[in-house]
Amino acid sequence: MKFNTIAVAAVIAAVPFVAQAQKAAKPTKAQADKVVAMIKADKAKVQIYCDMNKIGEQLDQADQKKDQKKVDELSKQLDDMSQKLGPDYVALVNGMQDLDQNSKVGQDIGASLETLDKMCGK
């Protein structure tokens, strides 16, 4: 299973933040499940996550077109919005930066995040 668009976009958006921090801890399925449960429990956070998903798709398109100005703008929006989802979400996304999406953990985290995507009508 591939990481969903929001996860990929969030990782792209988190790169400047991660560059300031030391190496992020590798995420776990338990961490992803905790983050998903926390977001699902709050309708406002679900809406933020879904809005981030839409912006993530725009970011992906801008990246494919090599529109760095748009990538930077959308990355900033995603970074600001990810802060509203809480430090656990930010830590998960930061940890995903170097995670192999084909690994067992990568697939498990992708499956956990997919449950949120389904709440967005995907």
TAJOMO-V530490 format. One record per pair of residues at least 4 apart in sequence whose ideal C-beta (glycine too) atoms are under 7 Angstrom apart, sorted by the first residue. I is the first residue (numbers start at 1). J is the second residue. If there is no record, write none. Layout:
<<I;J> <I;J>>
This chain:
<<1;107> <1;110> <1;111> <2;101> <2;110> <3;7> <3;8> <3;101> <3;110> <4;110> <4;113> <4;114> <4;117> <5;9> <5;53> <5;56> <5;57> <5;60> <6;10> <6;49> <6;52> <6;53> <6;56> <7;11> <7;96> <7;113> <8;12> <8;56> <9;13> <9;55> <9;56> <9;59> <9;60> <9;78> <10;14> <10;52> <10;56> <10;78> <10;82> <10;93> <11;93> <11;96> <11;97> <12;59> <12;75> <13;75> <13;78> <13;79> <13;82> <14;18> <14;79> <14;93> <14;94> <14;97> <15;19> <17;21> <17;79> <17;94> <18;24> <18;94> <18;97> <21;94> <24;91> <24;94> <24;95> <24;97> <25;95> <26;95> <26;99> <27;31> <27;32> <27;92> <27;95> <27;96> <27;99> <27;109> <28;105> <29;33> <29;105> <29;108> <29;109> <29;112> <30;34> <31;35> <31;92> <32;36> <32;92> <32;109> <32;112> <32;113> <33;37> <33;112> <34;38> <34;88> <35;39> <35;88> <35;89> <35;92> <36;40> <36;112> <36;113> <36;115> <36;116> <37;41> <38;86> <38;88> <39;45> <39;46> <39;49> <39;85> <39;116> <40;46> <42;46> <43;47> <44;48> <45;49> <45;85> <46;50> <46;119> <47;51> <48;52> <48;81> <48;84> <48;85> <49;53> <49;85> <49;116> <50;120> <51;55> <51;81> <52;56> <52;78> <52;81> <52;82> <53;57> <53;117> <53;120> <54;58> <55;59> <55;74> <55;77> <55;78> <56;60> <56;78> <57;61> <58;62> <58;74> <59;63> <59;71> <59;74> <59;75> <59;78> <60;64> <61;65> <62;67> <62;70> <62;71> <62;74> <63;71> <67;71> <68;72> <69;73> <70;74> <71;75> <72;76> <73;77> <74;78> <75;79> <76;80> <77;81> <78;82> <79;83> <82;89> <82;90> <82;93> <83;90> <85;89> <87;91> <88;92> <89;93> <90;94> <91;95> <92;96> <95;99> <96;109> <99;103> <99;105> <99;106> <100;106> <101;106> <101;110> <102;106> <103;107> <104;108> <105;109> <106;110> <107;111> <108;112> <109;113> <110;114> <113;117> <114;118> <116;120> <117;122> <118;122>>
